[in-house]
Amino acid sequence: MAEKITSEPPQKTVLRIFQLIRYLATPPHKGVIQLADWLSVDKRSVYRYINVLEELGYNLGKDSSNRYFIAEADPRQPNQFTAEESQLVKQLLAALPKSHPLLESIKKKVYLTSELTPLVEDLLDIHRARLVQQLAEAIAQRKQVRLIQYQSISSNQVTDRVVEPLGFTESYSTLDAFEVSSQKTKSFKIQRIEQVEILAADAQNTLIAPLTDAFGFTGIAFTVVLHLSRRAYRLLIEEFPTLRPFTQAQKHAQFPFRFVGDVNNEIGIGRFILGLPSEIEVESPQSLKDYLNGRIAGVRW
């Protein structure tokens, strides 16, 4: 009898594949049962996902205890292409006739050796940013939330947690929240949360944590508008992935990206801007421009 496969939305399957890549690339090695718990699927689904990774060209290993991991690349092999190198290779391949017998093979190798892993990181960053936005909304409305399928490393369990969010720390990587069941304040890693559900129940605790911005500062929020070079954009979303939803592409040769978002203090974002001279243009507010001009004028060598 053929195995019955339960269908699921394609986007859910893609996200689970990306999560599996992250799990297997991070020590220690993982068994199938552990992966099934973390992904909230059965063991058969885990084996199907593993087969997909092998078909994509990932070098999967298995230790003596049948625990899987993504093996490191052979040091004798050349390094992966950078994004810029991949783009150049693609442009050169575009000049070849579509009937060329090696075209598809080369394209596949370029994709597998340069872009798949960064794509995983980018999409997971987008997923985390959406979670942060939902949690920030719950904090503003003083609502309870359900952290769906939270992965606890200490207990090695995946459970739902009903909490009352208080605030963020460490550049939005961690949520401080009052857990209803234990009646204690705990910290929850954003990357270990599968989904967030904002509940109708109001928060009951009287604790209020100051909301920090992406740079770790508290205060009265104000809106900043920046124009970013390509390099400045990449550094911004790498160092502060929760700011990705606030950046958009624009038609400008020198500054192809625009950031519009709230911060609580000029110091944090000012440090980032001053670290990239000529690669960031400040549109507003004037208070940020004054702060930056003051920092430059006060430099002593």
C-alpha positions in Angstrom: 0.0 0.0 0.0 1.3 3.4 -0.9 2.2 5.7 2.0 -0.4 8.3 2.6 1.1 11.8 2.7 -0.8 14.5 4.5 -0.8 17.7 2.4 0.3 21.0 3.9 0.5 24.5 2.5 3.6 24.9 0.3 4.9 27.9 2.3 4.7 25.7 5.5 6.8 23.0 3.8 9.4 25.5 2.6 9.7 27.1 6.1 10.2 23.7 7.7 12.8 22.8 5.1 14.7 26.0 6.0 14.3 25.3 9.7 15.7 21.8 9.2 18.8 23.3 7.4 19.3 25.6 10.4 18.9 22.7 12.9 21.2 20.3 11.1 23.9 23.0 10.5 24.0 23.8 14.3 25.8 21.4 16.7 25.0 18.9 18.3 23.8 16.3 15.9 20.0 15.6 15.9 18.0 12.4 15.8 14.9 11.9 13.7 12.6 11.9 16.8 14.1 15.2 18.0 13.7 16.8 14.6 10.1 15.6 14.3 9.3 17.2 17.7 11.0 20.5 16.8 9.3 20.6 13.4 5.9 19.4 14.7 5.7 16.6 12.1 6.0 12.8 12.1 9.1 10.9 11.5 8.1 10.0 7.9 8.0 13.7 7.1 11.4 14.2 8.5 12.8 11.5 6.2 11.1 13.1 3.2 12.6 16.5 4.1 16.0 14.9 4.5 15.7 13.4 1.0 14.8 16.8 -0.3 18.0 18.3 1.2 20.1 15.5 -0.4 18.5 16.1 -3.8 19.4 19.8 -3.4 23.0 18.8 -2.9 23.5 19.2 0.8 26.2 17.0 2.3 24.3 15.2 5.1 26.1 13.1 7.6 24.9 10.5 10.1 26.9 9.5 13.2 27.1 6.2 15.0 23.8 7.0 16.9 21.9 7.6 13.7 21.8 11.4 14.4 22.0 13.7 11.4 24.1 16.8 10.6 25.1 18.9 7.7 28.7 18.0 7.0 31.2 20.8 6.5 32.5 21.4 3.1 35.7 19.7 1.9 38.5 22.2 2.7 40.2 21.1 -0.5 37.3 22.4 -2.5 37.2 26.1 -3.5 35.1 28.5 -1.4 31.5 29.3 -2.3 30.7 32.2 -4.7 29.9 35.5 -3.1 26.6 37.2 -4.1 28.5 39.5 -6.4 30.4 36.7 -8.1 27.2 34.7 -8.5 25.6 37.7 -10.2 28.5 38.0 -12.6 28.5 34.3 -13.5 24.7 34.5 -14.1 25.3 37.4 -16.5 27.9 35.5 -18.4 25.7 32.4 -18.6 22.9 34.5 -20.0 25.0 35.1 -23.1 25.1 31.3 -23.8 22.5 29.8 -26.1 19.7 28.0 -24.2 20.6 24.9 -26.1 24.1 24.7 -24.7 24.4 21.2 -23.1 26.2 22.4 -20.0 24.0 25.5 -19.3 21.5 23.9 -16.8 24.2 22.0 -15.0 26.3 25.1 -14.4 23.3 27.1 -13.3 22.4 24.5 -10.7 25.9 24.4 -9.3 26.0 28.2 -9.0 22.7 28.2 -7.2 23.7 25.4 -4.8 27.1 26.8 -3.9 26.2 30.4 -3.4 22.6 31.4 -2.8 20.6 28.7 -1.0 22.1 29.2 2.4 21.8 33.0 2.4 18.2 32.6 1.2 17.5 30.5 4.2 18.9 33.1 6.5 17.0 35.9 4.8 13.6 34.2 4.9 14.0 33.2 8.6 14.9 36.8 9.4 11.7 37.9 7.7 9.8 35.3 9.7 11.4 36.6 13.0 10.6 40.2 12.1 6.9 39.3 11.7 6.9 37.7 15.1 8.5 40.8 16.6 5.9 43.0 15.1 3.1 40.9 16.5 4.7 40.8 20.0 5.2 44.6 19.8 1.5 45.0 19.0 0.6 42.9 22.0 2.8 44.9 24.3 1.2 48.2 23.1 -2.3 46.8 23.6 -1.4 45.0 26.9 -2.7 41.7 25.6 -1.7 38.1 26.4 -0.2 36.0 23.6 0.3 32.3 22.9 3.8 31.4 21.8 3.0 28.5 19.6 5.5 25.5 19.5 8.2 27.2 21.5 11.4 25.1 21.5 13.0 24.9 24.9 16.6 23.8 24.7 16.9 23.2 28.4 14.0 20.7 28.6 14.3 19.6 25.0 10.5 20.0 24.6 8.2 21.9 22.2 5.2 23.4 23.9 2.8 26.3 23.6 3.3 29.1 26.2 0.7 31.7 27.3 2.6 34.8 28.3 2.2 38.5 28.8 4.9 40.3 26.8 6.9 43.0 28.6 9.7 44.0 26.2 12.6 43.1 24.1 16.3 42.9 24.7 19.5 42.2 22.7 18.4 43.9 19.5 15.0 42.2 19.5 16.4 38.7 19.7 14.9 37.9 23.1 11.4 38.6 24.6 10.9 39.3 28.3 7.5 38.1 29.3 5.4 37.1 32.3 4.4 33.4 31.9 0.9 32.8 33.2 1.3 29.1 34.1 4.4 29.6 36.3 3.6 33.1 37.4 7.2 34.0 36.7 9.0 36.5 34.4 11.1 34.6 31.8 13.1 35.3 28.7 12.2 33.6 25.4 14.4 33.5 22.3 12.5 34.8 19.2 14.1 32.3 16.9 12.6 29.4 18.9 9.0 30.6 18.4 7.1 29.1 15.6 4.1 31.4 15.6 2.5 34.1 17.8 -1.2 34.3 18.5 -2.5 37.5 20.1 -5.3 36.5 22.6 -8.4 38.5 23.6 -7.4 38.4 27.3 -5.8 41.5 28.7 -2.5 41.3 30.5 -3.0 41.0 34.3 0.5 41.5 35.7 1.5 45.0 36.7 5.0 44.7 35.4 5.9 47.1 32.6 9.3 46.8 30.9 10.5 49.8 28.8 10.4 49.0 25.1 13.8 49.2 23.5 14.4 50.0 19.8 16.5 47.7 17.5 19.7 49.4 18.8 18.9 48.7 22.5 17.8 52.2 23.6 14.7 53.3 25.4 13.0 56.7 25.2 10.3 58.5 23.2 10.2 57.0 19.7 10.7 59.2 16.6 10.7 58.4 12.9 13.9 58.3 11.0 14.2 58.3 7.2 17.5 57.1 5.6 18.8 56.5 2.1 21.2 53.5 2.0 23.8 52.2 -0.3 23.7 48.6 -1.2 26.5 47.8 1.3 24.8 49.9 4.1 21.5 48.0 3.5 23.2 44.6 3.8 25.0 45.6 7.0 21.8 47.0 8.5 19.7 43.9 8.0 22.5 41.6 9.0 23.2 43.4 12.3 19.5 44.3 12.9 17.3 41.8 11.0 14.1 43.1 12.6 14.5 46.3 10.6 14.2 44.5 7.3 10.4 45.2 7.0 11.1 48.9 7.2 13.5 49.0 4.3 12.4 49.2 0.6 14.2 49.3 -2.7 14.1 52.6 -4.6 15.3 53.9 -7.9 18.5 55.7 -7.0 22.0 54.9 -8.3 23.9 55.8 -5.2 21.3 54.9 -2.6 19.1 52.0 -3.9 17.4 51.4 -0.5 15.2 53.6 1.8 14.7 53.0 5.5 11.7 54.5 7.4 11.3 53.4 11.0 11.1 54.4 14.6 14.0 54.6 17.0 14.2 55.9 20.6 17.5 57.6 20.7 20.0 59.2 18.3 23.0 57.4 19.8 22.4 53.9 18.6 21.4 54.6 15.0 24.0 57.5 15.0 26.8 55.0 15.6 25.7 52.9 12.7 25.5 55.9 10.4 28.9 57.3 11.4 30.4 53.8 10.8 29.5 54.1 7.1 30.5 57.6 5.9 29.2 58.6 2.4 27.1 55.4 2.3 24.0 56.7 4.2 22.1 59.9 3.6 19.8 61.2 6.4 16.5 62.7 5.1 15.0 63.3 8.5 14.7 64.3 11.3 16.7 67.4 11.8 17.5 66.4 15.4 19.4 63.3 14.1 21.3 65.5 11.6 22.3 67.9 14.4 23.5 65.0 16.5 25.6 63.6 13.7 27.1 67.0 12.9 27.9 67.6 16.5 29.7 64.2 16.8 31.8 65.0 13.7 32.6 68.5 14.9 33.7 67.2 18.3 36.2 64.7 16.9 39.7 65.2 18.1 42.7 63.3 16.6 
